[in-house]
């Protein structure tokens, strides 16, 4: 049976990427440090993916196992040596930590075989696979680097599927019916059900990041301010729903100008995603979607980058500034990053956060607009 190794045995890994590989006839070896999940995978050898619909359709995912990368390094390396694909859905910040082990597995592999390995980081970050590649190559000696060409390929990708927080006592995963996995390559690669191949990923990844991820974040932060618990509850407030549309029209204006997207088609894409967010069967919490605000306020992420790109293009970013301001007001006490931001604001003010976290000049027009909106929202 064909083999694939997937780093990250969480809900996205099991409910999306790993599930597609299993359905495509691969044995999926999940790699993670969560002993409880790894042990269950090895004991139960299957799980259910449940669709967040009224009917709750289920799909059984089989041919799965698990390895702990902290205690089973040798086994992980052996799995990498046998795999056709190596994928991740582990969080962009974790990529540097897993790179040394992946590098050791690849080094042994290329010393033994010419079989091709395809590596794809399925993360919510532009160029995630390139980032992973740079960390992996930092662990290679010159001899290994010379053997990589034509044997190990790195492909950037864009992934999109809503998977809410759920019961961790079960391997079963609740997911929305919709998904999209776009991979950038000109190579002829082994088929995986549900994988869409494109030669230029930029329009897809920015369209997704600045519509789905931006929209989701805006709903979460505005919903949190309004005291809402879930995403669908938040969107039932028409004032908030209208604010989300205004924000996504700003990101859309940039996308249309940058990539020549059809304006009517993109507006349909925006409306389709707002309808996705309204799915009551997901019961998706605003604190889950809004979590880790420092990452979401990063210079290349879903709120800051579309604002800076809009400004460069001479386009409006007023509603994006309001979304950024709402993120600065996310003070969920159980979120470590939110608490760090609140402490920074308390000591130095919101402009300091935008400079430190988002690389925005404190005297920039974007910063001034965000601070103005922040003061308005605080009232």
C-alpha positions as a Markdown table, in Angstrom:
| # | Residue | x | y | z |
|---|---|---|---|---|
| 1 | Unk | 0.0 | 0.0 | 0.0 |
| 2 | Unk | 1.2 | 3.6 | -0.8 |
| 3 | Unk | 2.4 | 5.4 | 2.3 |
| 4 | Unk | 2.1 | 9.0 | 3.5 |
| 5 | Unk | 3.4 | 10.7 | 6.6 |
| 6 | Unk | 1.4 | 13.6 | 8.1 |
| 7 | Unk | 2.7 | 15.8 | 10.9 |
| 8 | Unk | -0.2 | 16.9 | 13.1 |
| 9 | Unk | -2.8 | 14.5 | 14.3 |
| 10 | Unk | -5.3 | 17.2 | 15.3 |
| 11 | Unk | -8.7 | 17.8 | 13.9 |
| 12 | Unk | -7.5 | 19.3 | 10.6 |
| 13 | Unk | -5.0 | 16.5 | 10.1 |
| 14 | Unk | -7.5 | 13.8 | 10.8 |
| 15 | Unk | -10.6 | 15.5 | 9.4 |
| 16 | Unk | -9.1 | 16.9 | 6.2 |
| 17 | Unk | -5.7 | 16.1 | 4.8 |
| 18 | Unk | -5.3 | 12.6 | 6.4 |
| 19 | Unk | -8.8 | 11.7 | 5.4 |
| 20 | Unk | -8.2 | 12.6 | 1.7 |
| 21 | Unk | -5.1 | 10.4 | 1.6 |
| 22 | Unk | -6.9 | 7.5 | 3.2 |
| 23 | Unk | -9.7 | 7.8 | 0.7 |
| 24 | Unk | -7.1 | 7.8 | -2.0 |
| 25 | Unk | -5.7 | 4.4 | -1.0 |
| 26 | Unk | -2.8 | 5.5 | 1.2 |
| 27 | Unk | -1.8 | 4.3 | 4.6 |
| 28 | Unk | -1.5 | 7.5 | 6.7 |
| 29 | Unk | 1.0 | 7.6 | 9.5 |
| 30 | Unk | 0.1 | 10.6 | 11.8 |
| 31 | Unk | 3.0 | 12.1 | 13.7 |
| 32 | Unk | 2.3 | 14.1 | 16.8 |
| 33 | Unk | 3.3 | 14.5 | 20.5 |
| 34 | Unk | -0.2 | 13.9 | 21.8 |
| 35 | Unk | 0.1 | 10.5 | 23.3 |
| 36 | Unk | -3.6 | 10.1 | 23.8 |
| 37 | Unk | -4.4 | 10.5 | 20.1 |
| 38 | Unk | -1.4 | 8.5 | 18.9 |
| 39 | Unk | -2.3 | 5.6 | 21.2 |
| 40 | Unk | -6.0 | 5.7 | 20.0 |
| 41 | Unk | -4.9 | 5.7 | 16.4 |
| 42 | Unk | -2.8 | 2.6 | 16.9 |
| 43 | Unk | -5.5 | 0.8 | 19.0 |
| 44 | Unk | -8.6 | 1.7 | 16.9 |
| 45 | Unk | -7.0 | 1.9 | 13.5 |
| 46 | Unk | -9.9 | 4.0 | 12.1 |
| 47 | Unk | -12.2 | 6.9 | 12.9 |
| 48 | Unk | -15.2 | 8.7 | 11.6 |
| 49 | Unk | -15.3 | 12.1 | 9.8 |
| 50 | Unk | -18.8 | 13.6 | 10.4 |
| 51 | Unk | -20.2 | 16.3 | 8.2 |
| 52 | Unk | -21.7 | 19.4 | 9.9 |
| 53 | Unk | -25.1 | 19.0 | 8.3 |
| 54 | Unk | -28.6 | 18.2 | 9.5 |
| 55 | Unk | -28.1 | 14.6 | 8.3 |
| 56 | Unk | -24.7 | 14.2 | 9.9 |
| 57 | Unk | -23.3 | 12.0 | 7.1 |
| 58 | Unk | -20.2 | 10.1 | 8.2 |
| 59 | Unk | -17.2 | 8.6 | 6.4 |
| 60 | Unk | -15.0 | 5.9 | 7.9 |
| 61 | Unk | -11.3 | 6.7 | 7.6 |
| 62 | Unk | -9.1 | 3.5 | 7.7 |
| 63 | Unk | -5.5 | 2.5 | 7.2 |
| 64 | Unk | -4.2 | 4.9 | 9.8 |
| 65 | Unk | -1.6 | 4.7 | 12.6 |
| 66 | Unk | 0.4 | 7.1 | 14.8 |
| 67 | Unk | 3.9 | 7.9 | 15.9 |
| 68 | Unk | 5.2 | 10.2 | 18.7 |
| 69 | Unk | 8.0 | 12.3 | 17.2 |
| 70 | Unk | 9.4 | 13.0 | 20.7 |
| 71 | Unk | 9.8 | 9.3 | 21.7 |
| 72 | Unk | 9.8 | 7.5 | 18.3 |
| 73 | Unk | 12.3 | 9.4 | 16.2 |
| 74 | Unk | 13.7 | 6.3 | 14.6 |
| 75 | Unk | 10.2 | 5.0 | 13.6 |
| 76 | Unk | 9.3 | 8.5 | 12.2 |
| 77 | Unk | 12.5 | 8.5 | 10.1 |
| 78 | Unk | 11.7 | 5.0 | 8.8 |
| 79 | Unk | 8.2 | 6.1 | 7.8 |
| 80 | Unk | 9.6 | 9.1 | 5.9 |
| 81 | Unk | 11.9 | 6.7 | 4.0 |
| 82 | Unk | 8.9 | 4.8 | 2.8 |
| 83 | Unk | 6.5 | 7.6 | 2.1 |
| 84 | Unk | 5.3 | 9.1 | -1.2 |
| 85 | Unk | 4.0 | 12.3 | 0.5 |
| 86 | Unk | 5.0 | 14.1 | 3.6 |
| 87 | Unk | 2.4 | 16.7 | 4.7 |
| 88 | Unk | 1.9 | 19.0 | 7.8 |
| 89 | Unk | -1.1 | 20.6 | 9.5 |
| 90 | Unk | 0.6 | 21.5 | 12.7 |
| 91 | Unk | 0.7 | 25.3 | 12.9 |
| 92 | Unk | 3.3 | 27.5 | 11.2 |
| 93 | Unk | 5.1 | 28.2 | 14.4 |
| 94 | Unk | 5.8 | 24.5 | 14.9 |
| 95 | Unk | 7.5 | 24.0 | 11.5 |
| 96 | Unk | 11.0 | 24.9 | 12.7 |
| 97 | Unk | 10.7 | 22.3 | 15.5 |
| 98 | Unk | 9.9 | 19.4 | 13.3 |
| 99 | Unk | 12.4 | 20.3 | 10.5 |
| 100 | Unk | 15.4 | 18.6 | 12.1 |
| 101 | Unk | 13.7 | 15.2 | 12.3 |
| 102 | Unk | 12.3 | 15.5 | 8.8 |
| 103 | Unk | 15.8 | 16.4 | 7.6 |
| 104 | Unk | 17.3 | 13.3 | 9.2 |
| 105 | Unk | 14.7 | 11.1 | 7.6 |
| 106 | Unk | 15.2 | 12.6 | 4.2 |
| 107 | Unk | 19.0 | 12.3 | 4.5 |
| 108 | Unk | 18.7 | 8.6 | 5.1 |
| 109 | Unk | 16.1 | 8.2 | 2.4 |
| 110 | Unk | 18.2 | 9.9 | -0.4 |
| 111 | Unk | 21.2 | 7.8 | 0.6 |
| 112 | Unk | 19.1 | 4.6 | 0.0 |
| 113 | Unk | 16.6 | 5.3 | -2.8 |
| 114 | Unk | 15.9 | 7.5 | -5.8 |
| 115 | Unk | 12.1 | 7.3 | -5.1 |
| 116 | Unk | 10.5 | 10.7 | -5.2 |
| 117 | Unk | 9.1 | 12.3 | -2.0 |
| 118 | Unk | 6.6 | 15.2 | -2.2 |
| 119 | Unk | 6.5 | 17.6 | 0.7 |
| 120 | Unk | 3.5 | 20.0 | 1.3 |
| 121 | Unk | 2.9 | 22.2 | 4.4 |
| 122 | Unk | -0.9 | 22.6 | 4.7 |
| 123 | Unk | -0.8 | 25.6 | 6.9 |
| 124 | Unk | -2.7 | 29.0 | 7.0 |
| 125 | Unk | 0.4 | 30.9 | 5.9 |
| 126 | Unk | 1.6 | 32.2 | 2.6 |
| 127 | Unk | 4.7 | 30.2 | 1.5 |
| 128 | Unk | 4.5 | 27.7 | 4.4 |
| 129 | Unk | 6.2 | 24.9 | 2.4 |
| 130 | Unk | 9.0 | 27.3 | 1.4 |
| 131 | Unk | 9.4 | 28.2 | 5.1 |
| 132 | Unk | 9.6 | 24.5 | 6.1 |
| 133 | Unk | 12.0 | 23.8 | 3.2 |
| 134 | Unk | 14.4 | 26.5 | 4.5 |
| 135 | Unk | 14.4 | 25.0 | 8.0 |
| 136 | Unk | 14.9 | 21.5 | 6.6 |
| 137 | Unk | 17.8 | 22.6 | 4.3 |
| 138 | Unk | 19.4 | 24.3 | 7.3 |
| 139 | Unk | 19.9 | 20.8 | 8.8 |
| 140 | Unk | 21.5 | 19.2 | 5.7 |
| 141 | Unk | 25.2 | 18.8 | 5.0 |
| 142 | Unk | 26.4 | 19.6 | 1.5 |
| 143 | Unk | 26.4 | 16.0 | 0.3 |
| 144 | Unk | 22.8 | 15.6 | 1.2 |
| 145 | Unk | 21.9 | 18.9 | -0.5 |
| 146 | Unk | 23.5 | 17.5 | -3.7 |
| 147 | Unk | 21.3 | 14.4 | -3.6 |
| 148 | Unk | 17.9 | 16.2 | -3.2 |
| 149 | Unk | 17.5 | 17.4 | -6.8 |
| 150 | Unk | 15.0 | 15.3 | -8.6 |
| 151 | Unk | 14.2 | 13.2 | -5.5 |
| 152 | Unk | 12.5 | 15.6 | -3.0 |
| 153 | Unk | 10.0 | 18.2 | -4.1 |
| 154 | Unk | 8.5 | 21.0 | -2.1 |
| 155 | Unk | 5.1 | 22.4 | -3.1 |
| 156 | Unk | 3.2 | 25.4 | -1.6 |
| 157 | Unk | -0.5 | 24.9 | -1.0 |
| 158 | Unk | -3.7 | 26.6 | 0.2 |
| 159 | Unk | -6.1 | 24.7 | 2.4 |
| 160 | Unk | -9.6 | 25.6 | 3.4 |
| 161 | Unk | -12.0 | 23.7 | 5.7 |
| 162 | Unk | -13.7 | 24.8 | 8.9 |
| 163 | Unk | -13.1 | 22.4 | 11.8 |
| 164 | Unk | -14.4 | 23.6 | 15.2 |
| 165 | Unk | -13.0 | 22.6 | 18.6 |
| 166 | Unk | -14.6 | 19.3 | 19.7 |
| 167 | Unk | -14.5 | 16.4 | 22.1 |
| 168 | Unk | -10.9 | 15.3 | 22.4 |
| 169 | Unk | -11.8 | 11.9 | 23.9 |
| 170 | Unk | -12.7 | 10.6 | 20.5 |
| 171 | Unk | -10.8 | 10.3 | 17.2 |
| 172 | Unk | -14.0 | 11.2 | 15.3 |
| 173 | Unk | -14.0 | 14.7 | 13.7 |
| 174 | Unk | -16.8 | 17.0 | 12.9 |
| 175 | Unk | -16.1 | 19.1 | 9.7 |
| 176 | Unk | -18.0 | 21.3 | 7.4 |
| 177 | Unk | -18.9 | 19.7 | 4.0 |
| 178 | Unk | -17.0 | 22.3 | 2.0 |
| 179 | Unk | -13.2 | 22.0 | 1.5 |
| 180 | Unk | -10.5 | 23.2 | -0.9 |
| 181 | Unk | -6.9 | 22.0 | -1.1 |
| 182 | Unk | -4.9 | 23.7 | -3.9 |
| 183 | Unk | -1.3 | 22.7 | -4.6 |
| 184 | Unk | 1.2 | 24.6 | -6.8 |
| 185 | Unk | 3.3 | 22.5 | -9.1 |
| 186 | Unk | 4.1 | 21.9 | -12.7 |
| 187 | Unk | 5.2 | 18.3 | -11.9 |
| 188 | Unk | 3.1 | 15.2 | -12.7 |
| 189 | Unk | 2.5 | 13.9 | -9.2 |
| 190 | Unk | 0.6 | 10.9 | -7.8 |
| 191 | Unk | -3.1 | 11.5 | -7.5 |
| 192 | Unk | -4.8 | 12.4 | -4.2 |
| 193 | Unk | -8.6 | 12.7 | -4.2 |
| 194 | Unk | -9.6 | 16.3 | -3.5 |
| 195 | Unk | -6.2 | 17.9 | -4.4 |
| 196 | Unk | -6.4 | 20.6 | -7.0 |
| 197 | Unk | -3.2 | 21.3 | -9.0 |
| 198 | Unk | -2.4 | 24.8 | -10.2 |
| 199 | Unk | 0.7 | 26.4 | -11.8 |
| 200 | Unk | 0.3 | 29.7 | -9.9 |
| 201 | Unk | -0.9 | 29.5 | -6.3 |
| 202 | Unk | -0.8 | 33.2 | -5.4 |
| 203 | Unk | -4.4 | 34.1 | -6.5 |
| 204 | Unk | -5.8 | 31.1 | -4.7 |
| 205 | Unk | -3.9 | 31.5 | -1.4 |
| 206 | Unk | -4.5 | 35.2 | -1.2 |
| 207 | Unk | -8.1 | 34.9 | -2.2 |
| 208 | Unk | -8.6 | 32.3 | 0.5 |
| 209 | Unk | -6.5 | 34.0 | 3.2 |
| 210 | Unk | -8.0 | 37.5 | 2.6 |
| 211 | Unk | -11.6 | 36.2 | 2.3 |
| 212 | Unk | -12.0 | 33.1 | 4.5 |
| 213 | Unk | -9.4 | 33.8 | 7.2 |
| 214 | Unk | -9.9 | 37.5 | 7.2 |
| 215 | Unk | -13.7 | 37.1 | 7.3 |
| 216 | Unk | -13.6 | 34.5 | 10.0 |
| 217 | Unk | -11.3 | 36.7 | 12.2 |
| 218 | Unk | -13.5 | 39.8 | 11.7 |
| 219 | Unk | -16.6 | 37.8 | 12.8 |
| 220 | Unk | -14.8 | 36.4 | 15.8 |
| 221 | Unk | -13.4 | 39.7 | 17.1 |
| 222 | Unk | -16.6 | 41.7 | 16.5 |
| 223 | Unk | -18.6 | 38.9 | 18.0 |
| 224 | Unk | -16.4 | 38.8 | 21.1 |
| 225 | Unk | -16.9 | 42.5 | 21.6 |
| 226 | Unk | -20.6 | 42.0 | 21.3 |
| 227 | Unk | -20.6 | 39.2 | 23.8 |
| 228 | Unk | -21.5 | 36.5 | 21.3 |
| 229 | Unk | -20.5 | 32.9 | 21.9 |
| 230 | Unk | -20.4 | 31.4 | 18.4 |
| 231 | Unk | -19.7 | 32.5 | 14.8 |
| 232 | Unk | -23.3 | 31.8 | 13.6 |
| 233 | Unk | -24.8 | 33.7 | 16.5 |
| 234 | Unk | -22.6 | 36.7 | 15.6 |
| 235 | Unk | -23.7 | 36.7 | 12.0 |
| 236 | Unk | -27.3 | 36.7 | 13.0 |
| 237 | Unk | -26.6 | 40.3 | 14.0 |
| 238 | Unk | -27.2 | 42.1 | 10.7 |
| 239 | Unk | -25.0 | 45.0 | 11.7 |
| 240 | Unk | -22.1 | 42.7 | 12.2 |
| 241 | Unk | -22.8 | 40.8 | 9.1 |
| 242 | Unk | -22.8 | 44.0 | 7.1 |
| 243 | Unk | -19.5 | 45.1 | 8.7 |
| 244 | Unk | -18.0 | 41.7 | 7.6 |
| 245 | Unk | -19.2 | 42.3 | 4.0 |
| 246 | Unk | -17.7 | 45.8 | 4.0 |
| 247 | Unk | -14.4 | 44.4 | 5.2 |
| 248 | Unk | -14.3 | 41.6 | 2.6 |
| 249 | Unk | -15.2 | 44.1 | -0.1 |
| 250 | Unk | -12.0 | 46.0 | 0.8 |
| 251 | Unk | -9.9 | 42.8 | 0.6 |
| 252 | Unk | -11.8 | 42.0 | -2.6 |
| 253 | Unk | -10.9 | 45.3 | -4.2 |
| 254 | Unk | -7.2 | 44.5 | -3.7 |
| 255 | Unk | -7.6 | 40.9 | -5.0 |
| 256 | Unk | -9.5 | 42.1 | -8.1 |
| 257 | Unk | -6.9 | 44.7 | -8.9 |
| 258 | Unk | -3.9 | 42.5 | -8.2 |
| 259 | Unk | -5.0 | 39.3 | -9.9 |
| 260 | Unk | -7.6 | 40.5 | -12.4 |
| 261 | Unk | -10.4 | 38.5 | -10.7 |
| 262 | Unk | -13.9 | 38.8 | -12.0 |
| 263 | Unk | -15.7 | 41.3 | -9.7 |
| 264 | Unk | -19.1 | 39.5 | -9.8 |
| 265 | Unk | -17.5 | 36.1 | -9.3 |
| 266 | Unk | -15.5 | 37.3 | -6.3 |
| 267 | Unk | -18.6 | 38.9 | -4.8 |
| 268 | Unk | -20.3 | 35.5 | -5.1 |
| 269 | Unk | -17.3 | 33.9 | -3.4 |
| 270 | Unk | -17.6 | 36.4 | -0.5 |
| 271 | Unk | -21.3 | 35.7 | -0.1 |
| 272 | Unk | -20.7 | 31.9 | -0.3 |
| 273 | Unk | -18.2 | 32.1 | 2.5 |
| 274 | Unk | -20.4 | 34.2 | 4.7 |
| 275 | Unk | -23.1 | 31.5 | 4.3 |
| 276 | Unk | -20.5 | 28.9 | 5.3 |
| 277 | Unk | -19.8 | 30.8 | 8.5 |
| 278 | Unk | -23.5 | 30.8 | 9.3 |
| 279 | Unk | -23.6 | 27.0 | 9.6 |
| 280 | Unk | -25.2 | 26.4 | 13.0 |
| 281 | Unk | -24.1 | 22.7 | 13.1 |
| 282 | Unk | -20.5 | 23.7 | 13.4 |
| 283 | Unk | -21.2 | 25.6 | 16.7 |
| 284 | Unk | -17.9 | 27.3 | 16.3 |
| 285 | Unk | -16.8 | 29.5 | 19.2 |
| 286 | Unk | -15.6 | 33.1 | 18.7 |
| 287 | Unk | -12.8 | 32.4 | 21.2 |
| 288 | Unk | -11.5 | 29.5 | 19.1 |
| 289 | Unk | -11.6 | 31.4 | 15.8 |
| 290 | Unk | -10.1 | 34.5 | 17.5 |
| 291 | Unk | -7.4 | 32.7 | 19.4 |
| 292 | Unk | -3.7 | 33.5 | 19.0 |
| 293 | Unk | -4.2 | 37.2 | 18.0 |
| 294 | Unk | -0.5 | 38.0 | 17.8 |
| 295 | Unk | -0.1 | 35.5 | 14.9 |
| 296 | Unk | -3.3 | 36.9 | 13.3 |
| 297 | Unk | -1.9 | 40.4 | 13.6 |
| 298 | Unk | 1.4 | 39.4 | 11.9 |
| 299 | Unk | 2.6 | 41.5 | 9.0 |
| 300 | Unk | 1.9 | 38.8 | 6.4 |
| 301 | Unk | -1.3 | 37.5 | 8.0 |
| 302 | Unk | -5.0 | 38.0 | 7.4 |
| 303 | Unk | -5.6 | 41.4 | 8.8 |
| 304 | Unk | -2.4 | 43.5 | 8.4 |
| 305 | Unk | -1.3 | 42.3 | 4.9 |
| 306 | Unk | -4.5 | 43.1 | 3.1 |
| 307 | Unk | -4.5 | 46.5 | 4.8 |
| 308 | Unk | -1.0 | 47.3 | 3.8 |
| 309 | Unk | -1.6 | 46.0 | 0.3 |
| 310 | Unk | -4.8 | 48.1 | -0.1 |
| 311 | Unk | -2.9 | 51.2 | 1.0 |
| 312 | Unk | -0.1 | 50.5 | -1.5 |
| 313 | Unk | -2.7 | 50.1 | -4.2 |
| 314 | Unk | -4.5 | 53.3 | -3.3 |
| 315 | Unk | -7.6 | 51.5 | -2.1 |
| 316 | Unk | -9.7 | 51.9 | 1.1 |
| 317 | Unk | -8.7 | 50.1 | 4.2 |
| 318 | Unk | -11.0 | 51.8 | 6.8 |
| 319 | Unk | -13.0 | 48.6 | 7.5 |
| 320 | Unk | -9.9 | 46.5 | 7.8 |
| 321 | Unk | -8.6 | 49.1 | 10.3 |
| 322 | Unk | -11.7 | 48.5 | 12.3 |
| 323 | Unk | -11.1 | 44.7 | 12.2 |
| 324 | Unk | -7.5 | 45.2 | 13.4 |
| 325 | Unk | -8.8 | 47.5 | 16.2 |
| 326 | Unk | -11.3 | 44.8 | 17.2 |
| 327 | Unk | -8.5 | 42.2 | 17.4 |
| 328 | Unk | -6.6 | 44.6 | 19.8 |
| 329 | Unk | -9.7 | 44.4 | 22.0 |
| 330 | Unk | -9.7 | 40.6 | 22.2 |
| 331 | Unk | -8.9 | 40.1 | 25.9 |
| 332 | Unk | -10.0 | 36.5 | 26.4 |
| 333 | Unk | -8.3 | 35.6 | 29.7 |
| 334 | Unk | -7.5 | 32.0 | 28.6 |
| 335 | Unk | -5.6 | 33.1 | 25.5 |
| 336 | Unk | -1.9 | 33.7 | 26.3 |
| 337 | Unk | -1.3 | 35.9 | 23.2 |
| 338 | Unk | -4.4 | 38.0 | 24.0 |
| 339 | Unk | -3.1 | 38.6 | 27.5 |
| 340 | Unk | 0.3 | 39.6 | 26.1 |
| 341 | Unk | -1.3 | 42.1 | 23.8 |
| 342 | Unk | -3.4 | 43.6 | 26.6 |
| 343 | Unk | -0.3 | 44.0 | 28.8 |
| 344 | Unk | 1.6 | 45.7 | 25.9 |
| 345 | Unk | -1.4 | 48.1 | 25.4 |
| 346 | Unk | -1.6 | 48.8 | 29.1 |
| 347 | Unk | 2.1 | 49.7 | 29.2 |
| 348 | Unk | 2.7 | 51.3 | 25.8 |
| 349 | Unk | -0.6 | 51.8 | 24.0 |
| 350 | Unk | -2.1 | 50.2 | 20.8 |
| 351 | Unk | 0.4 | 51.9 | 18.5 |
| 352 | Unk | 3.2 | 50.1 | 20.2 |
| 353 | Unk | 1.5 | 46.7 | 19.6 |
| 354 | Unk | 1.1 | 47.5 | 15.9 |
| 355 | Unk | 4.8 | 48.4 | 15.6 |
| 356 | Unk | 6.0 | 45.4 | 17.6 |
| 357 | Unk | 3.7 | 42.7 | 16.4 |
| 358 | Unk | 2.6 | 44.0 | 13.0 |
| 359 | Unk | 5.7 | 45.9 | 11.8 |
| 360 | Unk | 3.6 | 49.0 | 11.3 |
| 361 | Unk | 5.2 | 52.4 | 11.9 |
| 362 | Unk | 3.5 | 54.1 | 14.8 |
| 363 | Unk | 3.1 | 57.2 | 12.7 |
| 364 | Unk | 1.7 | 55.4 | 9.6 |
| 365 | Unk | -1.7 | 56.3 | 8.3 |
| 366 | Unk | -2.9 | 52.7 | 8.9 |
| 367 | Unk | -1.8 | 52.8 | 12.6 |
| 368 | Unk | -3.4 | 56.2 | 13.1 |
| 369 | Unk | -6.7 | 54.9 | 11.6 |
| 370 | Unk | -6.6 | 51.7 | 13.7 |
| 371 | Unk | -5.9 | 53.6 | 16.9 |
| 372 | Unk | -8.9 | 56.0 | 16.1 |
| 373 | Unk | -11.1 | 52.9 | 15.5 |
| 374 | Unk | -9.8 | 51.3 | 18.7 |
| 375 | Unk | -10.8 | 54.3 | 20.7 |
| 376 | Unk | -14.3 | 54.3 | 19.1 |
| 377 | Unk | -14.8 | 50.6 | 19.8 |
| 378 | Unk | -13.7 | 50.9 | 23.4 |
| 379 | Unk | -16.5 | 53.3 | 24.2 |
